[in-house]
Amino acid sequence: MRVVPALMMLFLAGCSGLVYNPAKDPDPLLARYDVESPVSPYQFITCSRPGCSETSVIRFSRREWKQVVDLFTPPSENAAEERRTIGRAIGLMERMVGSKNDTFADEARNTLKLSYRSYQLACISESLNTTVFLELFQRQRLLRWHRVRYPGHRGILNWEMPHNTAVVEQVDNGELYAIDSWFRANGEDAVVVPLIRWLNGYDPEASPLRE
């Protein structure tokens, strides 16, 4: 009879472990969870369980990675256009990775639904995986208008549920944006919203964003 409360605690723990750090390099955070900073799109590490309690080595073929490159080709003409491409690219990465680490049926947000076929991710794993994907885009010179930053965290201090997100910075003006894949199911476009708005409790269901 204690299974549901235990599962609820598991998923809450899967979103409460990060503490926002103004340091701009996310690599030390990835290392805390045994996720190496990615060097090559043909082999990299992702979280495959809530709280990043387990990781998986992901291998892409050249044909798979070309699908990502094609999204960024030609390069975006402005930062807003690139952010829309980033949101789509995160969805594409999730679809391809999900078929390799059994997270293909990950549902939006947190859920207690269990499946022998697929694993549900909470927001620490989501934010770390998205950060890995963003670093791959950056290191393969696909990003022209943005750079990857340390993930953001909200909750607890402002009486909100704890939550985490990947973050990018617009290079020409320093504005920060949340790249949040947790709000949506595996393979859907990530939510992209100014970080300050995200920190103030932004939820796409309550307030859809139009940029």
C-alpha positions in Angstrom: 0.0 0.0 0.0 3.0 2.3 0.2 4.0 1.9 -3.5 2.3 5.1 -4.7 3.7 7.4 -2.0 7.1 5.9 -2.6 6.8 6.5 -6.3 5.7 10.1 -5.7 8.8 10.6 -3.5 11.0 9.1 -6.3 9.7 11.6 -8.9 9.9 14.5 -6.5 13.5 13.6 -5.8 14.0 13.5 -9.5 13.3 17.2 -9.7 14.7 18.5 -6.4 18.4 17.7 -6.5 19.8 20.7 -8.4 20.6 24.0 -6.8 21.1 26.9 -9.1 24.7 28.0 -9.5 25.6 31.2 -11.3 28.7 29.4 -12.7 28.4 29.5 -16.5 30.0 26.1 -17.3 27.5 23.2 -17.0 30.2 20.5 -17.2 30.9 20.2 -13.5 27.2 19.6 -12.9 27.1 16.9 -15.6 30.1 15.3 -14.0 28.2 15.1 -10.7 25.8 12.7 -12.3 28.5 10.7 -14.2 27.5 12.3 -17.5 30.6 13.2 -19.5 30.5 16.4 -21.4 29.9 15.3 -25.0 32.7 15.4 -27.5 31.3 13.6 -30.5 27.7 13.2 -31.7 28.5 9.6 -32.6 28.9 8.6 -29.0 27.8 10.4 -25.9 26.1 9.8 -22.5 22.5 10.5 -21.4 20.4 10.0 -18.3 18.0 7.1 -18.7 16.3 7.0 -15.2 14.7 9.6 -12.9 17.3 11.6 -11.0 19.9 10.4 -13.5 20.4 7.4 -11.3 21.4 5.4 -14.4 23.1 6.5 -17.6 23.3 5.1 -21.1 25.9 5.4 -23.8 24.2 6.6 -27.0 25.7 6.0 -30.5 24.4 7.9 -33.5 25.1 7.0 -37.1 26.2 9.7 -39.5 22.7 9.5 -41.1 21.1 10.1 -37.7 23.3 13.1 -36.9 22.7 14.6 -40.4 19.0 14.9 -39.5 20.0 17.2 -36.7 22.4 19.2 -38.9 19.7 19.6 -41.5 17.4 21.4 -39.0 20.1 24.0 -38.5 20.8 24.4 -42.3 20.9 27.1 -43.4 21.8 28.9 -40.2 19.1 31.0 -38.6 19.0 34.7 -39.5 18.2 35.8 -36.0 18.2 34.6 -32.4 14.4 34.1 -32.2 14.5 31.8 -35.2 17.4 29.9 -33.8 15.5 29.3 -30.5 12.6 27.8 -32.5 15.0 25.5 -34.2 16.6 24.6 -30.9 13.1 23.6 -29.6 12.5 21.3 -32.6 16.1 19.9 -32.5 15.6 18.8 -28.8 12.5 17.0 -29.8 14.3 15.2 -32.6 17.2 14.3 -30.3 14.7 12.8 -27.8 13.0 10.7 -30.4 16.3 9.2 -31.6 17.8 8.8 -28.1 14.5 7.4 -26.7 14.7 4.4 -29.1 18.2 3.7 -27.8 17.9 4.1 -24.0 14.2 3.0 -23.6 12.8 6.4 -22.8 10.8 6.6 -26.0 7.4 6.6 -24.2 8.4 9.2 -21.6 5.3 11.3 -21.0 4.9 15.0 -20.3 5.8 16.2 -16.8 6.0 13.6 -14.1 3.7 10.6 -14.0 3.4 7.5 -11.9 2.5 5.4 -14.9 4.8 2.4 -15.2 5.7 0.4 -18.3 8.0 -2.5 -18.8 8.8 -1.0 -22.3 9.9 2.5 -21.4 11.2 4.7 -18.6 9.7 7.9 -17.3 12.1 10.8 -16.7 11.8 13.5 -14.1 13.2 17.0 -14.6 16.8 16.5 -13.4 17.3 13.9 -16.1 15.4 16.0 -18.6 17.5 19.1 -17.9 20.8 17.2 -18.0 19.9 15.4 -21.2 18.8 18.7 -22.9 22.1 20.3 -21.7 24.0 17.4 -23.3 22.1 17.9 -26.6 22.8 21.6 -26.5 26.5 21.1 -25.9 26.6 18.8 -28.9 24.9 21.5 -31.0 27.4 24.1 -29.7 30.5 21.9 -30.2 29.5 21.0 -33.7 29.1 24.8 -34.5 25.4 24.5 -35.1 24.6 27.4 -32.8 25.2 30.9 -34.1 23.2 33.1 -31.7 23.4 31.2 -28.4 25.7 29.5 -26.0 25.0 26.8 -23.4 24.8 27.8 -19.7 24.3 26.2 -16.4 20.8 24.7 -15.8 18.2 26.8 -14.0 16.3 25.8 -10.8 13.2 27.1 -9.2 11.0 26.1 -6.3 11.3 25.6 -2.5 12.3 29.2 -1.7 9.2 30.6 -3.4 6.9 27.8 -2.3 6.8 26.3 -5.8 7.4 22.7 -6.6 11.1 22.1 -7.4 11.9 22.2 -11.1 14.9 22.4 -13.4 15.7 23.4 -17.0 18.5 23.6 -19.4 19.5 27.2 -20.3 21.1 29.1 -23.2 22.3 32.6 -23.4 21.8 34.9 -26.4 25.4 35.9 -27.2 24.7 39.5 -28.4 22.7 40.7 -25.4 23.2 38.2 -22.5 19.6 37.3 -22.2 18.9 33.8 -20.8 16.3 31.3 -22.0 15.0 28.2 -20.5 15.0 25.1 -22.8 12.5 22.9 -21.0 11.7 19.4 -22.4 10.0 18.2 -19.2 6.7 19.9 -20.0 6.2 17.8 -23.1 6.3 14.1 -24.0 9.3 12.4 -25.6 10.0 13.7 -29.1 7.9 16.9 -28.9 9.4 20.3 -29.3 11.0 21.6 -26.1 9.4 24.7 -24.5 11.6 27.8 -25.0 10.9 30.8 -22.8 12.9 33.7 -21.2 14.5 32.3 -18.0 13.2 35.1 -15.9 9.7 34.2 -16.8 10.4 30.5 -16.2 11.8 31.3 -12.8 8.6 33.1 -12.0 6.6 29.9 -12.4 5.9 29.8 -16.1 3.7 26.9 -17.2 2.8 26.5 -20.9 -0.6 25.1 -20.1 -1.5 28.2 -18.1 0.1 30.8 -20.3 1.2 29.8 -23.8 4.1 31.7 -25.1 4.2 33.5 -28.4 7.6 34.9 -29.4 
